[in-house]
Amino acid sequence: MAADPEYYDVYYKARLNPEKGVAHVSITLQGQELPSELTLRLNTKRHLNLEGGKELKIDGDDAVWRPKGKRSTIHYDFVIDEKKSQGRYDSRITDKWAILRSDKLIPPVSVRAASNLQSRATLEIEAPEKWNALAPYVKDEDGVFQLKDPGRRFIRPKGWMIAGRIGSRQDIIDGTDVVIAAPLGKNVRRQDTLAFLSWTLPELKKVFPEFPQKLLIVMAGDPMWRGGLSGTRSLFMHADRPLISGNRTSSLLHELVHVATGIRGDKESDWIVEGIAEYYSLETLRRTGGISERRYQEALEDLANWGAESPNLLVKRSAGPVTARATVVLHEVDKAIQKSSEGKSSLDDVVKILASERGEITLDKFRALAEKAAGAPLPQLERTFLTGKKKP
C-alpha cells in the first residue's frame, strides 16, 4: 500500500519594485523532509541575480537547487516588462500598477522527491503603499494567496495577476467567483463585462462543466497587448476590445474557452485549439440569443470567405484566415456528428472530453473522438481536405 503523504511548505514571496522594474523574489522550502533536487527552467533575460549559496548551481538555462536541512531559500530578480510583437506589452509595471503572469514570475520547476512527499504553497506579494494585489486564488486574513493545484505534487502559482491602485467588480456567476480588475482611472467597462458574463458564462459551462470555480479577468489599455491572452483560471483582455465584435464573435468568450479547455496543439494541430475557441465564442452567442440565427449564418459565411485565403490548416500556429477556416470546418464537423448520430451526439461531447483531459491534442486523437461520437468516418477531418487539396 502507498505510504501516507508527508508535506513540506513552499513560500513564494515577490516584492514589487516599480523604480527598478523588477520583482525581488524568494522561494523558501520548509519541512521535516525536503525534495532532493529542484530544477528551475529559467528565462535568462528575465530571471537574474540568482542566489542560493552552495545549494544552487547554474547550468545554462537551468538552476539546479539541492536543499539541505529543514529549511532552504533561494533569491532572484524578475524583470517584469516584456513586449510582444508590435511593441505591445504582455507584462508591465508602472508607478501605479503591475500586470504580469505568476507562472512567468516563478519559472517551471521539475522536482526529485520521495513519492509520498507533497507540497503546500503560498504566494505573498509585497507592494508599495496603497497597492492591492489580485490573483486567481483565495487570500487568507493576512492577504497571502493560498495556492491550489489538485493533482500536482509540487505547487507553483499560475495565471494572471494584477497589483497596484486598482478597481474591481466581483460576482458569483453560476458557481464561479468572477472578478474583473483594472487599474484605476482607466476607461474600463468592469460592470458591463460582468453583466455580459452573467448570461454567457452559464451557457459556456454547460459545454465545459469543469470550468474553474474562480476566474480573474485583468483589463488595461495601451501600451498593453491589444487583444486577449488566456492563463490558468484567468485571462487578460485589452480594455478597447468590444464584448461582441463586428463579425459577431467575442474575443472575451474566445479566451474563456481557452481557460475552459486548457488544451494545446502539437506542430500541426493548433487550428483545433483556436478553432474550438472561435467556434464556441460564436455558438455561445447564438445559443444565448446574443445574435440571431441569420447573423450567425452571416458570420460563418464571412469566416468561410476569409478562410479561403489559407486553405492549409496543418500549420504550427493558427491565426487570422487559418482560424477562420478552422471555425467553419468545426461547424461542419458538428453538423456531421449530429446527423450521423441522429442527434444523440454533437461536437459538445468531443470538447467535453478534451477539457476533462487537458494537455496536448493531436489531429489523430481529435479525429478518433469525433468519429466515435459520430459513429462513422468524417471526411471533413481527412488530411487531404484539411490541407486544401481536396474538396469536401
C-alpha positions as CSV (number, residue, x, y, z in Angstrom):
1,M,0.0,0.0,0.0
2,A,1.1,3.6,-0.7
3,A,2.6,5.4,2.2
4,D,0.6,8.3,3.7
5,P,1.6,11.7,2.2
6,E,4.1,13.8,4.0
7,Y,4.0,17.6,3.4
8,Y,6.5,20.4,3.2
9,D,5.7,24.1,2.7
10,V,6.7,26.3,-0.2
11,Y,6.7,30.0,0.5
12,Y,6.8,32.2,-2.6
13,K,7.4,35.9,-1.9
14,A,7.6,38.7,-4.5
15,R,8.4,42.3,-3.6
16,L,7.4,44.6,-6.5
17,N,9.8,47.4,-7.2
18,P,8.4,49.9,-9.8
19,E,11.5,52.1,-9.7
20,K,13.8,49.2,-10.9
21,G,11.1,47.5,-12.9
22,V,11.6,44.2,-11.2
23,A,10.2,41.8,-8.6
24,H,12.6,40.7,-5.9
25,V,11.6,37.0,-5.5
26,S,12.4,34.5,-2.8
27,I,11.3,30.8,-2.7
28,T,11.6,29.1,0.6
29,L,11.1,25.4,1.4
30,Q,10.4,24.2,4.9
31,G,9.6,20.8,6.4
32,Q,10.9,17.7,8.1
33,E,11.9,16.3,4.7
34,L,12.5,18.4,1.5
35,P,12.9,17.4,-2.1
36,S,16.4,16.2,-3.0
37,E,16.6,18.4,-6.1
38,L,14.7,21.1,-7.9
39,T,15.5,22.3,-11.4
40,L,14.2,25.8,-12.4
41,R,13.8,26.4,-16.2
42,L,15.0,30.0,-16.4
43,N,14.3,32.7,-18.9
44,T,17.8,34.2,-18.7
45,K,16.7,37.6,-19.9
46,R,14.2,37.9,-17.0
47,H,15.4,35.7,-14.1
48,L,18.5,37.5,-12.9
49,N,20.9,37.6,-10.0
50,L,20.1,34.1,-8.6
51,E,21.5,33.5,-5.1
52,G,21.3,30.3,-3.0
53,G,24.8,29.6,-1.7
54,K,26.3,26.2,-2.3
55,E,22.8,24.7,-2.6
56,L,22.3,26.4,-6.0
57,K,24.2,25.8,-9.3
58,I,23.5,27.5,-12.6
59,D,23.7,25.3,-15.7
60,G,22.9,27.3,-18.8
61,D,19.1,28.0,-18.7
62,D,18.7,25.7,-15.7
63,A,19.1,26.5,-12.0
64,V,19.7,23.3,-10.0
65,W,18.7,23.6,-6.3
66,R,19.7,20.9,-3.9
67,P,18.2,21.9,-0.5
68,K,19.9,20.9,2.8
69,G,18.3,20.6,6.2
70,K,14.8,21.5,7.1
71,R,14.7,25.0,5.5
72,S,16.2,26.4,2.4
73,T,15.8,29.6,0.4
74,I,16.9,31.0,-3.0
75,H,16.5,34.6,-4.3
76,Y,16.4,36.2,-7.7
77,D,15.2,39.3,-9.5
78,F,12.5,39.0,-12.2
79,V,12.3,41.6,-15.0
80,I,8.6,42.5,-15.3
81,D,8.3,44.4,-18.5
82,E,8.1,42.2,-21.6
83,K,6.9,43.2,-25.1
84,K,5.1,41.0,-27.7
85,S,5.1,41.8,-31.4
86,Q,4.1,45.3,-32.5
87,G,5.7,46.8,-29.4
88,R,2.8,46.0,-27.0
89,Y,3.4,44.7,-23.5
90,D,2.0,41.4,-22.1
91,S,3.8,42.2,-18.8
92,R,4.2,45.7,-17.4
93,I,5.0,47.6,-14.3
94,T,4.5,51.4,-13.8
95,D,4.5,53.6,-10.7
96,K,0.8,52.9,-10.3
97,W,0.2,49.3,-11.3
98,A,1.7,46.0,-12.4
99,I,0.2,43.3,-14.7
100,L,2.0,40.0,-15.2
101,R,1.7,36.2,-15.1
102,S,2.7,34.5,-12.0
103,D,3.8,31.4,-13.9
104,K,6.4,33.6,-15.6
105,L,7.4,35.2,-12.3
106,I,8.0,31.7,-10.9
107,P,9.5,29.6,-13.7
108,P,8.6,25.9,-14.5
109,V,10.2,23.6,-11.9
110,S,10.9,19.9,-12.1
111,V,11.3,18.1,-8.7
112,R,13.0,15.0,-7.4
113,A,11.4,13.9,-4.2
114,A,10.2,10.8,-2.4
115,S,6.9,9.6,-3.9
116,N,4.9,10.3,-0.8
117,L,6.3,13.9,-0.4
118,Q,3.9,16.6,-1.4
119,S,3.9,20.4,-1.2
120,R,1.7,23.1,0.3
121,A,2.2,26.5,-1.1
122,T,1.5,30.2,-0.6
123,L,2.3,33.4,-2.5
124,E,2.9,36.7,-0.8
125,I,3.0,39.9,-2.8
126,E,4.8,42.8,-1.1
127,A,3.9,46.0,-2.9
128,P,4.1,49.8,-2.5
129,E,1.8,51.5,0.0
130,K,-1.9,51.6,-1.0
131,W,-1.4,48.9,-3.6
132,N,-3.7,45.9,-3.7
133,A,-2.9,42.6,-5.4
134,L,-5.3,40.1,-7.1
135,A,-4.7,36.6,-8.5
136,P,-7.0,33.7,-9.2
137,Y,-6.5,32.3,-5.6
138,V,-8.1,32.8,-2.2
139,K,-6.3,35.1,0.3
140,D,-6.1,34.4,4.0
141,E,-6.6,37.1,6.6
142,D,-3.1,38.3,6.2
143,G,-3.5,38.9,2.4
144,V,-1.4,35.8,1.4
145,F,-2.6,33.8,-1.5
146,Q,-3.3,30.1,-0.7
147,L,-2.2,28.2,-3.8
148,K,-4.1,25.2,-5.0
149,D,-3.3,22.9,-7.9
150,P,-5.1,19.5,-7.5
151,G,-3.1,16.5,-8.7
152,R,0.3,18.3,-8.6
153,R,2.8,17.2,-6.0
154,F,4.8,20.4,-6.4
155,I,2.6,23.6,-6.5
156,R,3.7,26.9,-8.1
157,P,1.5,29.9,-8.8
158,K,-0.2,30.1,-12.3
159,G,-2.3,32.6,-14.2
160,W,-2.6,36.4,-14.5
161,M,-2.2,38.8,-11.6
162,I,-2.6,42.5,-11.1
163,A,-1.3,44.8,-8.4
164,G,-1.5,48.5,-7.8
165,R,-4.2,51.1,-7.3
166,I,-6.9,49.1,-9.0
167,G,-10.6,48.9,-9.2
168,S,-12.6,45.7,-9.4
169,R,-16.1,44.2,-9.7
170,Q,-17.0,40.8,-8.4
171,D,-19.9,38.4,-8.5
172,I,-20.7,34.7,-8.3
173,I,-21.9,33.6,-11.7
174,D,-23.3,30.0,-12.0
175,G,-21.0,28.9,-9.1
176,T,-17.8,30.7,-10.4
177,D,-16.4,33.5,-8.4
178,V,-15.7,36.1,-11.1
179,V,-13.5,39.2,-10.6
180,I,-13.0,41.9,-13.2
181,A,-10.0,44.1,-12.3
182,A,-8.1,47.0,-13.9
183,P,-6.0,50.0,-13.0
184,L,-7.9,52.9,-11.5
185,G,-8.5,55.9,-13.8
186,K,-8.9,53.9,-16.9
187,N,-11.9,53.7,-19.1
188,V,-12.6,50.0,-18.4
189,R,-16.1,48.5,-18.6
190,R,-15.9,46.3,-15.5
191,Q,-19.6,46.2,-14.8
192,D,-20.6,45.8,-18.5
193,T,-18.2,42.8,-18.7
194,L,-19.7,41.2,-15.5
195,A,-23.2,41.7,-16.9
196,F,-22.1,40.1,-20.3
197,L,-20.7,37.1,-18.4
198,S,-23.9,36.7,-16.3
199,W,-25.8,35.5,-19.4
200,T,-23.0,33.8,-21.4
201,L,-20.9,32.0,-18.8
202,P,-23.7,29.7,-17.6
203,E,-24.2,28.5,-21.3
204,L,-20.5,28.1,-21.7
205,K,-20.4,26.0,-18.5
206,K,-23.0,23.6,-20.0
207,V,-20.3,22.6,-22.5
208,F,-17.4,22.8,-20.1
209,P,-18.8,21.7,-16.7
210,E,-15.4,21.6,-15.1
211,F,-14.9,25.3,-15.6
212,P,-12.8,26.8,-12.8
213,Q,-14.6,27.9,-9.6
214,K,-12.5,31.1,-9.6
215,L,-11.9,33.4,-12.5
216,L,-9.8,36.6,-12.7
217,I,-10.1,38.9,-15.7
218,V,-7.5,41.5,-15.9
219,M,-8.1,44.5,-18.2
220,A,-6.0,47.5,-19.2
221,G,-5.5,49.9,-22.1
222,D,-2.4,50.9,-24.0
223,P,0.5,50.1,-24.1
224,M,-0.7,46.6,-23.2
225,W,-1.3,44.0,-25.9
226,R,-4.3,44.9,-27.9
227,G,-6.1,41.6,-27.7
228,G,-6.7,38.8,-25.3
229,L,-4.4,36.3,-23.6
230,S,-5.6,33.4,-21.6
231,G,-4.0,31.8,-18.5
232,T,-4.8,29.4,-15.7
233,R,-8.2,30.4,-14.2
234,S,-7.6,33.9,-15.6
235,L,-7.1,36.0,-18.7
236,F,-6.0,39.4,-19.9
237,M,-8.2,41.5,-22.2
238,H,-7.3,44.9,-23.6
239,A,-9.8,47.5,-22.5
240,D,-10.7,48.6,-26.0
241,R,-11.8,45.2,-27.2
242,P,-15.6,45.1,-27.7
243,L,-17.6,42.4,-25.9
244,I,-19.0,41.4,-29.3
245,S,-17.0,42.2,-32.4
246,G,-18.4,43.4,-35.7
247,N,-18.0,39.9,-37.1
248,R,-20.3,38.6,-34.3
249,T,-17.6,36.7,-32.5
250,S,-16.3,37.6,-29.0
251,S,-12.6,37.9,-28.0
252,L,-13.6,37.6,-24.4
253,L,-15.5,34.3,-25.0
254,H,-12.7,33.1,-27.2
255,E,-10.2,33.4,-24.3
256,L,-12.7,31.9,-21.8
257,V,-12.9,28.8,-24.0
258,H,-9.1,28.6,-23.8
259,V,-9.4,28.8,-20.0
260,A,-12.1,26.1,-20.0
261,T,-10.3,23.6,-22.2
262,G,-6.6,24.0,-21.2
263,I,-5.5,22.3,-24.4
264,R,-2.6,23.0,-26.7
265,G,-1.9,21.7,-30.2
266,D,1.1,19.8,-31.5
267,K,3.0,21.1,-34.5
268,E,0.0,20.7,-36.8
269,S,-3.0,20.9,-34.5
270,D,-3.1,24.5,-33.2
271,W,-6.1,25.0,-35.6
272,I,-8.1,22.7,-33.4
273,V,-7.3,24.7,-30.3
274,E,-8.0,28.1,-31.9
275,G,-10.9,26.8,-34.0
276,I,-12.7,25.4,-30.9
277,A,-12.2,28.7,-29.1
278,E,-13.6,30.8,-32.0
279,Y,-16.4,28.4,-32.8
280,Y,-17.7,28.3,-29.2
281,S,-17.5,32.0,-28.9
282,L,-19.9,32.2,-31.8
283,E,-22.0,29.3,-30.7
284,T,-22.4,30.7,-27.2
285,L,-23.7,34.0,-28.6
286,R,-26.2,32.1,-30.8
287,R,-27.4,29.8,-28.0
288,T,-28.0,32.6,-25.6
289,G,-29.7,34.9,-28.1
290,G,-26.9,37.4,-28.2
291,I,-27.0,37.1,-32.0
292,S,-29.8,35.9,-34.3
293,E,-29.7,32.7,-36.5
294,R,-29.4,35.0,-39.5
295,R,-26.4,36.9,-38.0
296,Y,-24.9,33.5,-37.0
297,Q,-25.1,32.2,-40.6
298,E,-23.7,35.5,-42.0
299,A,-20.7,35.2,-39.6
300,L,-20.0,31.7,-40.8
301,E,-20.1,32.9,-44.4
302,D,-17.7,35.7,-43.6
303,L,-15.4,33.3,-41.9
304,A,-15.5,30.9,-44.9
305,N,-14.6,33.7,-47.3
306,W,-11.7,34.8,-45.0
307,G,-10.6,31.2,-44.5
308,A,-10.3,30.6,-48.3
309,E,-7.1,32.7,-48.1
310,S,-5.3,29.9,-46.1
311,P,-6.7,26.5,-47.2
312,N,-4.0,24.6,-45.3
313,L,-4.9,24.2,-41.6
314,L,-2.0,21.9,-40.7
315,V,0.4,24.6,-39.7
316,K,2.3,25.3,-36.4
317,R,0.4,28.5,-35.4
318,S,-3.2,29.2,-36.2
319,A,-4.2,32.8,-36.7
320,G,-6.3,35.0,-39.0
321,P,-7.6,33.1,-42.0
322,V,-6.4,29.7,-40.7
323,T,-8.5,30.1,-37.5
324,A,-11.4,31.4,-39.7
325,R,-11.3,28.2,-41.9
326,A,-10.9,26.1,-38.8
327,T,-14.1,27.5,-37.3
328,V,-16.1,26.7,-40.4
329,V,-14.6,23.2,-40.5
330,L,-15.6,22.5,-36.9
331,H,-19.1,23.8,-37.7
332,E,-19.3,21.2,-40.5
333,V,-17.9,18.5,-38.2
334,D,-20.5,19.4,-35.6
335,K,-23.3,19.1,-38.1
336,A,-21.9,15.8,-39.4
337,I,-21.7,14.3,-35.9
338,Q,-25.3,15.3,-35.1
339,K,-26.6,14.0,-38.4
340,S,-24.7,10.7,-38.3
341,S,-25.7,10.1,-34.6
342,E,-29.3,11.1,-35.2
343,G,-29.0,13.9,-32.8
344,K,-27.6,11.8,-29.9
345,S,-24.2,13.4,-30.0
346,S,-22.5,16.7,-31.1
347,L,-19.2,18.4,-31.0
348,D,-20.0,19.3,-27.4
349,D,-19.4,15.7,-26.4
350,V,-15.9,15.8,-28.0
351,V,-14.7,19.0,-26.5
352,K,-16.0,18.0,-23.0
353,I,-13.6,15.1,-23.2
354,L,-10.7,17.3,-24.3
355,A,-11.4,19.8,-21.5
356,S,-11.5,17.0,-18.9
357,E,-8.2,15.5,-20.1
358,R,-6.5,18.9,-21.0
359,G,-2.9,18.8,-22.2
360,E,-1.7,18.3,-25.8
361,I,-4.2,17.5,-28.6
362,T,-3.3,15.9,-32.0
363,L,-5.3,15.5,-35.2
364,D,-5.4,11.7,-34.8
365,K,-6.8,12.0,-31.2
366,F,-9.3,14.6,-32.2
367,R,-10.5,12.7,-35.2
368,A,-10.8,9.5,-33.2
369,L,-13.0,11.2,-30.6
370,A,-15.1,13.0,-33.3
371,E,-15.7,9.8,-35.3
372,K,-16.6,7.8,-32.1
373,A,-19.2,10.5,-31.3
374,A,-20.5,10.3,-34.9
375,G,-20.4,6.6,-35.2
376,A,-19.0,6.9,-38.7
377,P,-16.0,8.3,-40.6
378,L,-15.8,12.1,-41.0
379,P,-14.3,13.2,-44.4
380,Q,-14.1,16.7,-43.0
381,L,-11.1,15.5,-40.9
382,E,-9.1,13.8,-43.7
383,R,-5.7,15.3,-44.2
384,T,-6.2,16.0,-47.9
385,F,-9.3,18.1,-47.0
386,L,-7.6,19.9,-44.1
387,T,-4.6,20.9,-46.3
388,G,-7.0,22.2,-49.0
389,K,-6.0,19.6,-51.6
390,K,-9.5,18.0,-51.7
391,K,-13.0,19.5,-51.7
392,P,-15.5,18.2,-49.1
